[in-house]
Structures are given as structure tokens and as C-alpha cells.
Amino acid sequence: MTKIKNLLFDLGGVLLNIDYSKTADAFKKLGVRQFDDMYSQAGANNLFESLETGKISEENFYNSIQQYCYPSTTQQQLEAAWNAILVNFRKESLNYLEELKKKYSVYLLSNTNSIHLKSFHKMYTEETGKPNLDDYFIKAYYSHKIQMRKPYKETYHFVLNDAGIIANETLFIDDSIVNIEGAKEAGLGVHHLLSNQMIENIKF
């Protein structure tokens, strides 16, 4: 068996607690009855994929989603509803990254967007007192910045090539089975993090 040299972490549901139902409920209160069909852990429709791959601006996203909402809905309400998914950071898991960095090359690959990025970076500093979440990683890959997202195997190939690391020497940790299957197709080792599991409980 090939020795694992690199760890590639997902963010939401792994290092950052998220709750899809909070965002779904918030948007439903704004009039978006079909939100569960538009965005969930299992997938995203074209609007949300476009946001998460940086293909549309924040303004275009808000204008598009507003069409599903009550006419009086403000951009501030939309932003609050969208950011409701972000709960808090798993501080013990973040601390564990410091231990893992002594043995492995550690990277991040997250499906996210510019709106959430600003919000969770602010949340990170408020909760930890530290300046930058990205400091834990050799490199953090955010979908809207690389304009590619999980679970497509091309996304994993891009990260491997950019980082100069080898698939079978890399373990990918994600809470979404869809993303895990994509990583498997790309040849990475995988660990599906279950809802009751934390990374500090994994034997790497």
C-alpha cells in the first residue's frame, strides 16, 4: 500500500460546522419554496454552480435569486439567508491540523463562493483571534477562485497538478459522498467523514 504523504480537506462539514437547513429555511421564509431543489449537500443547480465557480458576480446572483423571492426582499436579507448555512468552526479540528502538518502536506479544497468566503473568514478571526484560515494549509483551493468545483474529477486533477502531488499518495477527507466518489474516480485515497465524526478521531 502506498504511503500517504498529503491530506486534502474539505471545509464545510469537516472543519466548519454548516447547516443546509438553516439556509433553506431562511430562503423559504423569503418566498423561495423550491430551494431544496436548487441547492443541497447532494448538488447545486446552474445558478449556484455558476456562483461557486466564479462565473457570475455576487450582484447577478442576488438579482437571479431575488426573482424567486417576495418582491420586497432586500439584498441584505438575501445575504443573511445565504450565510445562515455557516454555523461555527470546529476549533479542536483546527488545532489537530497543526499536529497533522508535522507529518503530512496539508491542503484544502472547498466548494464555496465569494459571499461565503468573506463571511467565514470574518467568523474564523472572531472565533479564534487568528488572522487567516489559509495559514493551516500549503494551499487552499476555493472553487470560485479556481473556477472548478467538486465532484468533477477534473477538479481533483487540477489540484493534484497545481500542488505537484500524486493521487495515490493523497488522502481526501469530505463529508459528502458525491464528492468522495468524484475523488475516487480521480485516483485519490478517500475518507468519508460521517456526521458524528471529527477529524481528530481519524487514525491517519
VENJO-V800854 format. One record per residue. RES is the residue in three letters. SS is DSSP state (alpha for helix, beta for strand, coil for the rest). PSI is psi in whole degrees, -180 to 180 (999 if undefined). Layout:
BEGIN
RES | SS | PSI
RES | SS | PSI
END
This chain:
BEGIN
MET | coil | 133
THR | coil | 138
LYS | coil | 133
ILE | coil | 125
LYS | coil | -22
ASN | beta | 142
LEU | beta | 129
LEU | beta | 111
PHE | beta | 143
ASP | coil | 166
LEU | coil | -69
GLY | beta | 128
GLY | coil | -2
VAL | coil | -52
LEU | coil | -21
LEU | beta | 124
ASN | beta | 129
ILE | beta | 158
ASP | coil | 101
TYR | alpha | -33
SER | alpha | -31
LYS | alpha | -44
THR | alpha | -41
ALA | alpha | -47
ASP | alpha | -40
ALA | alpha | -42
PHE | alpha | -35
LYS | alpha | -35
LYS | alpha | -22
LEU | coil | 0
GLY | coil | -4
VAL | coil | 84
ARG | coil | -32
GLN | coil | 24
PHE | alpha | -38
ASP | alpha | -28
ASP | alpha | -16
MET | alpha | -36
TYR | beta | 129
SER | beta | 180
GLN | coil | -30
ALA | coil | -23
GLY | beta | 177
ALA | beta | 144
ASN | coil | -177
ASN | alpha | -37
LEU | alpha | -48
PHE | alpha | -34
GLU | alpha | -41
SER | alpha | -38
LEU | alpha | -43
GLU | alpha | -9
THR | coil | 14
GLY | coil | 22
LYS | coil | -14
ILE | coil | 156
SER | coil | 165
GLU | alpha | -42
GLU | alpha | -44
ASN | alpha | -38
PHE | alpha | -49
TYR | alpha | -42
ASN | alpha | -38
SER | alpha | -46
ILE | alpha | -27
GLN | alpha | -26
GLN | coil | -22
TYR | coil | -8
CYS | coil | 172
TYR | coil | 145
PRO | coil | -30
SER | coil | 0
THR | coil | 133
THR | coil | 163
GLN | alpha | -35
GLN | alpha | -40
GLN | alpha | -40
LEU | alpha | -44
GLU | alpha | -44
ALA | alpha | -41
ALA | alpha | -43
TRP | alpha | -38
ASN | alpha | -7
ALA | coil | -22
ILE | coil | -27
LEU | beta | 117
VAL | beta | -70
ASN | beta | 167
PHE | beta | 150
ARG | coil | 94
LYS | alpha | -38
GLU | alpha | -35
SER | alpha | -40
LEU | alpha | -42
ASN | alpha | -37
TYR | alpha | -30
LEU | alpha | -36
GLU | alpha | -37
GLU | alpha | -44
LEU | alpha | -32
LYS | coil | -21
LYS | coil | -21
LYS | coil | -24
TYR | coil | 160
SER | beta | 124
VAL | beta | 131
TYR | beta | 165
LEU | beta | 139
LEU | beta | 112
SER | beta | 133
ASN | coil | 111
THR | coil | -164
ASN | coil | 169
SER | alpha | -30
ILE | alpha | -50
HIS | alpha | -38
LEU | alpha | -48
LYS | alpha | -40
SER | alpha | -46
PHE | alpha | -25
HIS | alpha | -40
LYS | alpha | -44
MET | alpha | -42
TYR | alpha | -49
THR | alpha | -40
GLU | alpha | -37
GLU | alpha | -30
THR | alpha | -21
GLY | coil | 5
LYS | coil | 153
PRO | coil | -32
ASN | coil | 117
LEU | alpha | -36
ASP | alpha | -15
ASP | alpha | -19
TYR | alpha | -18
PHE | coil | 149
ILE | coil | -41
LYS | beta | 141
ALA | beta | 126
TYR | beta | 113
TYR | beta | 132
SER | alpha | -41
HIS | alpha | -20
LYS | alpha | -37
ILE | alpha | -6
GLN | coil | 36
MET | coil | 150
ARG | coil | 160
LYS | coil | 151
PRO | coil | 14
TYR | coil | 131
LYS | alpha | -25
GLU | alpha | -31
THR | alpha | -44
TYR | alpha | -40
HIS | alpha | -40
PHE | alpha | -47
VAL | alpha | -46
LEU | alpha | -46
ASN | alpha | -43
ASP | alpha | -40
ALA | alpha | -17
GLY | coil | 37
ILE | coil | 162
ILE | coil | 138
ALA | alpha | -49
ASN | alpha | 1
GLU | alpha | 8
THR | beta | 130
LEU | beta | 126
PHE | beta | 130
ILE | beta | 120
ASP | beta | 153
ASP | coil | -5
SER | coil | 123
ILE | alpha | -31
VAL | alpha | -44
ASN | alpha | -35
ILE | alpha | -44
GLU | alpha | -39
GLY | alpha | -41
ALA | alpha | -38
LYS | alpha | -44
GLU | alpha | -33
ALA | coil | -2
GLY | coil | 7
LEU | coil | 154
GLY | beta | 150
VAL | beta | 152
HIS | beta | 117
HIS | beta | 111
LEU | coil | 116
LEU | coil | 164
SER | coil | -25
ASN | coil | 15
GLN | coil | 148
MET | coil | 154
ILE | alpha | -27
GLU | alpha | -10
ASN | alpha | -4
ILE | coil | 139
LYS | coil | 101
PHE | coil | 999
END
